[in-house]
């Protein structure tokens, strides 16, 4: 069971890191680009969706880490 939790935590942490990376890239690209109104709305939607993904990934990772800590006791 501990191995499964370790593997799950690693996968969730990788998902969290990837989503943060994508969010950062989108933010930087948005700041540098001169977008028209339609592109700004699309970019804002992408940022909002990426923020949701980051929050969900962090919550999942945190939940698994708590389970790992409980199983080690």
N, C-alpha and C positions, 0 to 999 in steps of 0.2 A: 504494500500500500504506500509506503514511504517513497519508493521509486516512482510510482505513478504520480504522486503529488509533486515530486521533484521535476519530472518530465513536464507535467502540466504547467508548473510555475515557469519553467524555462520557455515554453511555447507562449504563454501569456505575456511574459516579459518581452519576448521578441515582438509580439504583436503590438504591445504598448510602445516600444521604441520605434517601430516602423510607422505607427500612426502619428507619433510626435514628429518624426522626420518629415512625413508628408505634410503635416500641418505647418511646420516651419517653412518648408519649401514654398507652399502656396502663399503664405504670408509674405515672404520675401519677393516672390514673383509679382504679387499684387501691388506691393509698394513700388516696385521698379517700373511696372508697366503703366502705360497711359491707356486706360481702357475706356471704351464708350459705355453708355448706360447699360446696355444689355449684357455686356461682358462683366461689368461691375456686379450686376445682380447675380449672374452665374457664379462669379468668384465668391461673393458673399454666401451663397448657398453652399458651395463646396467647403468654405471655411466652417460654416455652422455644422455641416455633416461631419467634417473631420473632428471638430471639437467634441461632438457626441461620441464618435468612435474612440477618441482618446480617453474620455471620461469612463466609458464602458470598459475599455481595456484595462485601465488602472483599477477600477472597482473589481474586475475579475481577478486580476493579479493579486490585489490586496486580500481578497477572500481566500484564495489558495494559499497565500503566505500564512494567514492566520490558521488555516487547517494544518499546514506543515508544522507550525510552532506547537499546536495542540498535540499533534501525533508524536512529537519528539519528547514530550514530557513524560 
